[in-house]
Amino acid sequence: MNQQSLRRLIKRFIFGILAGFFVAAIYWSYSTYFHASFSLIYGIMSSLFLAIFFGLIAALTDLDNLLDNLPPL
């Protein structure tokens, strides 16, 4: 694996992690909106799980082509 592809892989992984944290924040805000009480540890663990899961999906799949092929809004 050359230097260029490794940087691209890391960038996609970081993008996926940020997307995972965004989804986790939405999940957490909905839980407070509907008055569902989760423990802090459960919230942190589920947020980390979602972030790592999204990061791996973004790094291992070609997410750039998927986003380029979406129809314009």
VEXFI-261131 format. One record per atom (N, C-alpha, C, O, CB): residue number from 1; residue in one letter; atom name; y, z, x. Coordinates in steps of 0.1 Angstrom, whole numbers, plus 5000, padded with zeros to 4 digits. Atoms other than C-alpha are relative to their C-alpha. Glycine has a CB too. Layout:
BEGIN
+-----+------+------+------+------+------+
| seq | type | atom |    y |    z |    x |
+-----+------+------+------+------+------+
| NUM |    a |   CA |    Y |    Z |    X |
...
+-----+------+------+------+------+------+
END
This chain:
BEGIN
+-----+------+------+------+------+------+
| seq | type | atom |    y |    z |    x |
+-----+------+------+------+------+------+
|   1 |    m |    N | 4988 | 5000 | 5009 |
|   1 |    m |   CA | 5000 | 5000 | 5000 |
|   1 |    m |    C | 5012 | 5000 | 5009 |
|   1 |    m |    O | 5014 | 5009 | 5018 |
|   1 |    m |   CB | 5000 | 5012 | 4990 |
|   2 |    n |    N | 4988 | 5000 | 4992 |
|   2 |    n |   CA | 5033 | 4990 | 5015 |
|   2 |    n |    C | 5011 | 5009 | 4995 |
|   2 |    n |    O | 5010 | 5015 | 4984 |
|   2 |    n |   CB | 5005 | 4985 | 5001 |
|   3 |    q |    N | 4989 | 4991 | 5003 |
|   3 |    q |   CA | 5066 | 5009 | 5015 |
|   3 |    q |    C | 5007 | 4996 | 4987 |
|   3 |    q |    O | 5010 | 5005 | 4979 |
|   3 |    q |   CB | 5010 | 5000 | 5012 |
|   4 |    q |    N | 4992 | 5004 | 5012 |
|   4 |    q |   CA | 5082 | 4988 | 4988 |
|   4 |    q |    C | 4992 | 5003 | 4987 |
|   4 |    q |    O | 4998 | 5008 | 4977 |
|   4 |    q |   CB | 5002 | 4985 | 5000 |
|   5 |    s |    N | 5008 | 4997 | 5012 |
|   5 |    s |   CA | 5053 | 4992 | 4963 |
|   5 |    s |    C | 4999 | 5015 | 4997 |
|   5 |    s |    O | 4998 | 5020 | 4986 |
|   5 |    s |   CB | 4986 | 4994 | 5000 |
|   6 |    l |    N | 5001 | 4985 | 5001 |
|   6 |    l |   CA | 5051 | 5030 | 4970 |
|   6 |    l |    C | 5013 | 5005 | 4994 |
|   6 |    l |    O | 5013 | 5014 | 4985 |
|   6 |    l |   CB | 4998 | 5006 | 5014 |
|   7 |    r |    N | 4988 | 4996 | 5006 |
|   7 |    r |   CA | 5088 | 5034 | 4962 |
|   7 |    r |    C | 5001 | 4996 | 4985 |
|   7 |    r |    O | 5006 | 5004 | 4977 |
|   7 |    r |   CB | 5012 | 4994 | 5008 |
|   8 |    r |    N | 5000 | 5004 | 5014 |
|   8 |    r |   CA | 5084 | 5014 | 4930 |
|   8 |    r |    C | 4991 | 5009 | 4992 |
|   8 |    r |    O | 4995 | 5012 | 4981 |
|   8 |    r |   CB | 4996 | 4985 | 4999 |
|   9 |    l |    N | 5009 | 4991 | 5007 |
|   9 |    l |   CA | 5055 | 5036 | 4920 |
|   9 |    l |    C | 5006 | 5014 | 4998 |
|   9 |    l |    O | 5005 | 5019 | 4987 |
|   9 |    l |   CB | 4987 | 5001 | 5008 |
|  10 |    i |    N | 4993 | 4987 | 5001 |
|  10 |    i |   CA | 5075 | 5068 | 4927 |
|  10 |    i |    C | 5011 | 4999 | 4989 |
|  10 |    i |    O | 5013 | 5008 | 4981 |
|  10 |    i |   CB | 5005 | 5004 | 5013 |
|  11 |    k |    N | 4989 | 5002 | 5010 |
|  11 |    k |   CA | 5104 | 5054 | 4907 |
|  11 |    k |    C | 4995 | 5000 | 4985 |
|  11 |    k |    O | 5000 | 5006 | 4976 |
|  11 |    k |   CB | 5008 | 4988 | 5003 |
|  12 |    r |    N | 5006 | 5001 | 5014 |
|  12 |    r |   CA | 5082 | 5046 | 4877 |
|  12 |    r |    C | 4994 | 5014 | 4996 |
|  12 |    r |    O | 4995 | 5017 | 4984 |
|  12 |    r |   CB | 4989 | 4990 | 5000 |
|  13 |    f |    N | 5005 | 4987 | 5003 |
|  13 |    f |   CA | 5065 | 5080 | 4879 |
|  13 |    f |    C | 5012 | 5010 | 4996 |
|  13 |    f |    O | 5010 | 5017 | 4986 |
|  13 |    f |   CB | 4993 | 5006 | 5012 |
|  14 |    i |    N | 4989 | 4991 | 5003 |
|  14 |    i |   CA | 5099 | 5098 | 4879 |
|  14 |    i |    C | 5006 | 4996 | 4986 |
|  14 |    i |    O | 5010 | 5004 | 4978 |
|  14 |    i |   CB | 5011 | 4999 | 5011 |
|  15 |    f |    N | 4996 | 5005 | 5013 |
|  15 |    f |   CA | 5110 | 5076 | 4850 |
|  15 |    f |    C | 4991 | 5005 | 4988 |
|  15 |    f |    O | 4996 | 5009 | 4978 |
|  15 |    f |   CB | 5001 | 4985 | 4999 |
|  16 |    g |    N | 5009 | 4995 | 5010 |
|  16 |    g |   CA | 5079 | 5086 | 4831 |
|  16 |    g |    C | 5001 | 5015 | 4998 |
|  16 |    g |    O | 5000 | 5020 | 4987 |
|  16 |    g |   CB | 4986 | 4997 | 5004 |
|  17 |    i |    N | 4998 | 4986 | 5002 |
|  17 |    i |   CA | 5085 | 5123 | 4838 |
|  17 |    i |    C | 5012 | 5003 | 4992 |
|  17 |    i |    O | 5012 | 5012 | 4984 |
|  17 |    i |   CB | 5001 | 5006 | 5014 |
|  18 |    l |    N | 4988 | 4998 | 5008 |
|  18 |    l |   CA | 5120 | 5121 | 4825 |
|  18 |    l |    C | 4998 | 4996 | 4985 |
|  18 |    l |    O | 5003 | 5003 | 4976 |
|  18 |    l |   CB | 5012 | 4991 | 5005 |
|  19 |    a |    N | 5003 | 5004 | 5014 |
|  19 |    a |   CA | 5107 | 5103 | 4793 |
|  19 |    a |    C | 4992 | 5011 | 4994 |
|  19 |    a |    O | 4994 | 5014 | 4982 |
|  19 |    a |   CB | 4993 | 4987 | 5000 |
|  20 |    g |    N | 5008 | 4989 | 5006 |
|  20 |    g |   CA | 5081 | 5131 | 4789 |
|  20 |    g |    C | 5008 | 5012 | 4997 |
|  20 |    g |    O | 5006 | 5019 | 4987 |
|  20 |    g |   CB | 4989 | 5003 | 5010 |
|  21 |    f |    N | 4991 | 4988 | 5003 |
|  21 |    f |   CA | 5108 | 5158 | 4792 |
|  21 |    f |    C | 5008 | 4997 | 4988 |
|  21 |    f |    O | 5011 | 5006 | 4980 |
|  21 |    f |   CB | 5008 | 5003 | 5012 |
|  22 |    f |    N | 4992 | 5004 | 5012 |
|  22 |    f |   CA | 5128 | 5139 | 4766 |
|  22 |    f |    C | 4992 | 5002 | 4987 |
|  22 |    f |    O | 4997 | 5008 | 4978 |
|  22 |    f |   CB | 5005 | 4986 | 5001 |
|  23 |    v |    N | 5009 | 4998 | 5012 |
|  23 |    v |   CA | 5099 | 5138 | 4742 |
|  23 |    v |    C | 4997 | 5015 | 4998 |
|  23 |    v |    O | 4997 | 5020 | 4986 |
|  23 |    v |   CB | 4987 | 4993 | 5002 |
|  24 |    a |    N | 5003 | 4986 | 5001 |
|  24 |    a |   CA | 5092 | 5175 | 4749 |
|  24 |    a |    C | 5013 | 5007 | 4994 |
|  24 |    a |    O | 5011 | 5016 | 4986 |
|  24 |    a |   CB | 4997 | 5006 | 5014 |
|  25 |    a |    N | 4987 | 4994 | 5005 |
|  25 |    a |   CA | 5129 | 5184 | 4742 |
|  25 |    a |    C | 5001 | 4997 | 4985 |
|  25 |    a |    O | 5005 | 5005 | 4977 |
|  25 |    a |   CB | 5012 | 4995 | 5007 |
|  26 |    i |    N | 4999 | 5003 | 5015 |
|  26 |    i |   CA | 5127 | 5166 | 4708 |
|  26 |    i |    C | 4989 | 5008 | 4993 |
|  26 |    i |    O | 4992 | 5013 | 4982 |
|  26 |    i |   CB | 4997 | 4984 | 4998 |
|  27 |    y |    N | 5010 | 4992 | 5006 |
|  27 |    y |   CA | 5094 | 5183 | 4701 |
|  27 |    y |    C | 5004 | 5015 | 4998 |
|  27 |    y |    O | 5002 | 5021 | 4988 |
|  27 |    y |   CB | 4987 | 5000 | 5008 |
|  28 |    w |    N | 4996 | 4986 | 5000 |
|  28 |    w |   CA | 5109 | 5217 | 4709 |
|  28 |    w |    C | 5012 | 5002 | 4990 |
|  28 |    w |    O | 5012 | 5012 | 4983 |
|  28 |    w |   CB | 5005 | 5005 | 5014 |
|  29 |    s |    N | 4989 | 4999 | 5010 |
|  29 |    s |   CA | 5141 | 5210 | 4688 |
|  29 |    s |    C | 4994 | 5000 | 4986 |
|  29 |    s |    O | 5000 | 5007 | 4977 |
|  29 |    s |   CB | 5010 | 4989 | 5003 |
|  30 |    y |    N | 5005 | 5000 | 5014 |
|  30 |    y |   CA | 5120 | 5201 | 4658 |
|  30 |    y |    C | 4992 | 5013 | 4997 |
|  30 |    y |    O | 4993 | 5017 | 4985 |
|  30 |    y |   CB | 4990 | 4988 | 4999 |
|  31 |    s |    N | 5006 | 4987 | 5003 |
|  31 |    s |   CA | 5100 | 5233 | 4662 |
|  31 |    s |    C | 5010 | 5011 | 4996 |
|  31 |    s |    O | 5007 | 5019 | 4988 |
|  31 |    s |   CB | 4991 | 5004 | 5012 |
|  32 |    t |    N | 4990 | 4991 | 5004 |
|  32 |    t |   CA | 5131 | 5253 | 4660 |
|  32 |    t |    C | 5007 | 4997 | 4987 |
|  32 |    t |    O | 5011 | 5006 | 4980 |
|  32 |    t |   CB | 5011 | 5002 | 5011 |
|  33 |    y |    N | 4994 | 5004 | 5013 |
|  33 |    y |   CA | 5145 | 5233 | 4631 |
|  33 |    y |    C | 4991 | 5004 | 4989 |
|  33 |    y |    O | 4996 | 5008 | 4978 |
|  33 |    y |   CB | 5002 | 4984 | 5000 |
|  34 |    f |    N | 5010 | 4996 | 5011 |
|  34 |    f |   CA | 5113 | 5240 | 4611 |
|  34 |    f |    C | 4996 | 5014 | 5001 |
|  34 |    f |    O | 4986 | 5018 | 4994 |
|  34 |    f |   CB | 4988 | 4991 | 5000 |
|  35 |    h |    N | 5002 | 4986 | 4998 |
|  35 |    h |   CA | 5113 | 5276 | 4622 |
|  35 |    h |    C | 4985 | 5004 | 5004 |
|  35 |    h |    O | 4980 | 5014 | 4999 |
|  35 |    h |   CB | 5003 | 5008 | 4987 |
|  36 |    a |    N | 5014 | 4997 | 4994 |
|  36 |    a |   CA | 5079 | 5274 | 4640 |
|  36 |    a |    C | 5002 | 5007 | 5013 |
|  36 |    a |    O | 5009 | 5001 | 5022 |
|  36 |    a |   CB | 4992 | 4987 | 5001 |
|  37 |    s |    N | 4998 | 4993 | 4987 |
|  37 |    s |   CA | 5078 | 5300 | 4667 |
|  37 |    s |    C | 4988 | 4998 | 5009 |
|  37 |    s |    O | 4977 | 5001 | 5006 |
|  37 |    s |   CB | 5002 | 5015 | 4997 |
|  38 |    f |    N | 5010 | 5002 | 4989 |
|  38 |    f |   CA | 5060 | 5291 | 4699 |
|  38 |    f |    C | 5004 | 5010 | 5011 |
|  38 |    f |    O | 5016 | 5013 | 5013 |
|  38 |    f |   CB | 4999 | 4985 | 5005 |
|  39 |    s |    N | 4996 | 4991 | 4988 |
|  39 |    s |   CA | 5058 | 5314 | 4729 |
|  39 |    s |    C | 5006 | 4991 | 5011 |
|  39 |    s |    O | 5004 | 4979 | 5011 |
|  39 |    s |   CB | 4987 | 5007 | 5005 |
|  40 |    l |    N | 4993 | 5007 | 4989 |
|  40 |    l |   CA | 5079 | 5305 | 4759 |
|  40 |    l |    C | 4990 | 4993 | 5010 |
|  40 |    l |    O | 4992 | 4982 | 5014 |
|  40 |    l |   CB | 5009 | 5010 | 5008 |
|  41 |    i |    N | 5010 | 5005 | 4991 |
|  41 |    i |   CA | 5048 | 5300 | 4781 |
|  41 |    i |    C | 4993 | 4987 | 4994 |
|  41 |    i |    O | 4991 | 4977 | 5001 |
|  41 |    i |   CB | 4989 | 5010 | 5003 |
|  42 |    y |    N | 5005 | 5011 | 5007 |
|  42 |    y |   CA | 5033 | 5276 | 4755 |
|  42 |    y |    C | 5009 | 4988 | 5000 |
|  42 |    y |    O | 5005 | 4977 | 5003 |
|  42 |    y |   CB | 4996 | 5003 | 4985 |
|  43 |    g |    N | 4990 | 5010 | 4999 |
|  43 |    g |   CA | 5065 | 5256 | 4754 |
|  43 |    g |    C | 5002 | 4994 | 5014 |
|  43 |    g |    O | 5003 | 4982 | 5015 |
|  43 |    g |   CB | 5013 | 5005 | 4995 |
|  44 |    i |    N | 4999 | 5005 | 4987 |
|  44 |    i |   CA | 5068 | 5253 | 4791 |
|  44 |    i |    C | 4988 | 4992 | 5005 |
|  44 |    i |    O | 4989 | 4982 | 5011 |
|  44 |    i |   CB | 5002 | 5012 | 5010 |
|  45 |    m |    N | 5012 | 5007 | 4996 |
|  45 |    m |   CA | 5032 | 5244 | 4796 |
|  45 |    m |    C | 4998 | 4986 | 4993 |
|  45 |    m |    O | 4994 | 4976 | 4999 |
|  45 |    m |   CB | 4988 | 5009 | 4997 |
|  46 |    s |    N | 5001 | 5013 | 5007 |
|  46 |    s |   CA | 5033 | 5217 | 4769 |
|  46 |    s |    C | 5010 | 4990 | 5005 |
|  46 |    s |    O | 5007 | 4978 | 5005 |
|  46 |    s |   CB | 5001 | 5003 | 4985 |
|  47 |    s |    N | 4990 | 5009 | 4995 |
|  47 |    s |   CA | 5065 | 5203 | 4783 |
|  47 |    s |    C | 4995 | 4994 | 5013 |
|  47 |    s |    O | 4997 | 4982 | 5016 |
|  47 |    s |   CB | 5013 | 5008 | 5002 |
|  48 |    l |    N | 5005 | 5005 | 4987 |
|  48 |    l |   CA | 5050 | 5201 | 4818 |
|  48 |    l |    C | 4988 | 4990 | 4998 |
|  48 |    l |    O | 4987 | 4980 | 5005 |
|  48 |    l |   CB | 4995 | 5011 | 5009 |
|  49 |    f |    N | 5011 | 5009 | 5003 |
|  49 |    f |   CA | 5018 | 5185 | 4804 |
|  49 |    f |    C | 5005 | 4986 | 4995 |
|  49 |    f |    O | 5000 | 4976 | 5000 |
|  49 |    f |   CB | 4991 | 5006 | 4989 |
|  50 |    l |    N | 4994 | 5012 | 5005 |
|  50 |    l |   CA | 5038 | 5159 | 4784 |
|  50 |    l |    C | 5007 | 4992 | 5012 |
|  50 |    l |    O | 5005 | 4980 | 5012 |
|  50 |    l |   CB | 5009 | 5002 | 4989 |
|  51 |    a |    N | 4993 | 5007 | 4989 |
|  51 |    a |   CA | 5060 | 5151 | 4815 |
|  51 |    a |    C | 4990 | 4994 | 5010 |
|  51 |    a |    O | 4992 | 4982 | 5013 |
|  51 |    a |   CB | 5009 | 5010 | 5007 |
|  52 |    i |    N | 5009 | 5005 | 4991 |
|  52 |    i |   CA | 5031 | 5147 | 4838 |
|  52 |    i |    C | 4992 | 4988 | 4994 |
|  52 |    i |    O | 4989 | 4978 | 5001 |
|  52 |    i |   CB | 4990 | 5011 | 5006 |
|  53 |    f |    N | 5008 | 5011 | 5007 |
|  53 |    f |   CA | 5011 | 5126 | 4813 |
|  53 |    f |    C | 5008 | 4988 | 4999 |
|  53 |    f |    O | 5003 | 4977 | 5002 |
|  53 |    f |   CB | 4996 | 5005 | 4986 |
|  54 |    f |    N | 4992 | 5012 | 5001 |
|  54 |    f |   CA | 5040 | 5103 | 4807 |
|  54 |    f |    C | 5003 | 4994 | 5013 |
|  54 |    f |    O | 5004 | 4982 | 5015 |
|  54 |    f |   CB | 5014 | 5004 | 4993 |
|  55 |    g |    N | 4998 | 5004 | 4987 |
|  55 |    g |   CA | 5046 | 5101 | 4844 |
|  55 |    g |    C | 4989 | 4992 | 5005 |
|  55 |    g |    O | 4990 | 4981 | 5011 |
|  55 |    g |   CB | 5003 | 5011 | 5009 |
|  56 |    l |    N | 5012 | 5008 | 4996 |
|  56 |    l |   CA | 5011 | 5090 | 4851 |
|  56 |    l |    C | 4998 | 4987 | 4992 |
|  56 |    l |    O | 4994 | 4977 | 4998 |
|  56 |    l |   CB | 4987 | 5009 | 4998 |
|  57 |    i |    N | 5001 | 5012 | 5007 |
|  57 |    i |   CA | 5011 | 5065 | 4823 |
|  57 |    i |    C | 5010 | 4990 | 5005 |
|  57 |    i |    O | 5007 | 4978 | 5007 |
|  57 |    i |   CB | 5002 | 5002 | 4985 |
|  58 |    a |    N | 4990 | 5009 | 4995 |
|  58 |    a |   CA | 5043 | 5050 | 4836 |
|  58 |    a |    C | 4997 | 4995 | 5014 |
|  58 |    a |    O | 5000 | 4983 | 5017 |
|  58 |    a |   CB | 5014 | 5007 | 5000 |
|  59 |    a |    N | 5003 | 5004 | 4986 |
|  59 |    a |   CA | 5031 | 5049 | 4872 |
|  59 |    a |    C | 4987 | 4991 | 5000 |
|  59 |    a |    O | 4987 | 4982 | 5008 |
|  59 |    a |   CB | 4997 | 5012 | 5008 |
|  60 |    l |    N | 5013 | 5008 | 4999 |
|  60 |    l |   CA | 4996 | 5035 | 4865 |
|  60 |    l |    C | 5000 | 4987 | 4991 |
|  60 |    l |    O | 4992 | 4978 | 4994 |
|  60 |    l |   CB | 4989 | 5009 | 4995 |
|  61 |    t |    N | 4999 | 5012 | 5008 |
|  61 |    t |   CA | 5005 | 5009 | 4838 |
|  61 |    t |    C | 5013 | 4993 | 5004 |
|  61 |    t |    O | 5022 | 4998 | 5011 |
|  61 |    t |   CB | 5000 | 5003 | 4985 |
|  62 |    d |    N | 4989 | 5007 | 4997 |
|  62 |    d |   CA | 5030 | 4982 | 4842 |
|  62 |    d |    C | 5010 | 5001 | 4988 |
|  62 |    d |    O | 5012 | 4992 | 4980 |
|  62 |    d |   CB | 4997 | 4985 | 5002 |
|  63 |    l |    N | 4990 | 4996 | 5010 |
|  63 |    l |   CA | 5057 | 4998 | 4820 |
|  63 |    l |    C | 5012 | 4991 | 5000 |
|  63 |    l |    O | 5018 | 4988 | 4989 |
|  63 |    l |   CB | 5004 | 5014 | 5001 |
|  64 |    d |    N | 4989 | 5009 | 4999 |
|  64 |    d |   CA | 5084 | 4974 | 4832 |
|  64 |    d |    C | 4998 | 4988 | 4992 |
|  64 |    d |    O | 5007 | 4984 | 4984 |
|  64 |    d |   CB | 5003 | 4997 | 5015 |
|  65 |    n |    N | 5003 | 5012 | 5008 |
|  65 |    n |   CA | 5067 | 4944 | 4817 |
|  65 |    n |    C | 5000 | 5003 | 4985 |
|  65 |    n |    O | 5004 | 4995 | 4977 |
|  65 |    n |   CB | 4987 | 4994 | 5004 |
|  66 |    l |    N | 5001 | 4996 | 5014 |
|  66 |    l |   CA | 5061 | 4963 | 4785 |
|  66 |    l |    C | 5014 | 5001 | 4994 |
|  66 |    l |    O | 5016 | 4996 | 4983 |
|  66 |    l |   CB | 4992 | 5013 | 4998 |
|  67 |    l |    N | 4987 | 4998 | 5005 |
|  67 |    l |   CA | 5097 | 4972 | 4781 |
|  67 |    l |    C | 5008 | 4987 | 5000 |
|  67 |    l |    O | 5017 | 4985 | 4991 |
|  67 |    l |   CB | 5008 | 5010 | 5009 |
|  68 |    d |    N | 4993 | 5013 | 5000 |
|  68 |    d |   CA | 5109 | 4937 | 4790 |
|  68 |    d |    C | 4995 | 4991 | 4988 |
|  68 |    d |    O | 5003 | 4982 | 4984 |
|  68 |    d |   CB | 4997 | 4992 | 5013 |
|  69 |    n |    N | 5005 | 5008 | 5011 |
|  69 |    n |   CA | 5087 | 4922 | 4763 |
|  69 |    n |    C | 5003 | 5005 | 4986 |
|  69 |    n |    O | 4999 | 4999 | 4976 |
|  69 |    n |   CB | 4985 | 4999 | 5001 |
|  70 |    l |    N | 4996 | 4995 | 5013 |
|  70 |    l |   CA | 5101 | 4943 | 4735 |
|  70 |    l |    C | 5010 | 4991 | 4994 |
|  70 |    l |    O | 5019 | 4986 | 5001 |
|  70 |    l |   CB | 5005 | 5015 | 5001 |
|  71 |    p |    N | 4990 | 5009 | 5006 |
|  71 |    p |   CA | 5121 | 4923 | 4710 |
|  71 |    p |    C | 5014 | 5007 | 5000 |
|  71 |    p |    O | 5014 | 5019 | 4999 |
|  71 |    p |   CB | 4996 | 4996 | 4985 |
|  72 |    p |    N | 4986 | 4994 | 5000 |
|  72 |    p |   CA | 5159 | 4928 | 4711 |
|  72 |    p |    C | 5003 | 5006 | 4986 |
|  72 |    p |    O | 4998 | 5001 | 4976 |
|  72 |    p |   CB | 5010 | 4989 | 5003 |
|  73 |    l |    N | 4997 | 4993 | 5013 |
|  73 |    l |   CA | 5173 | 4951 | 4684 |
|  73 |    l |    C | 5011 | 4993 | 4993 |
|  73 |    l |    O | 5015 | 4997 | 4982 |
|  73 |    l |   CB | 5004 | 5014 | 5003 |
+-----+------+------+------+------+------+
END
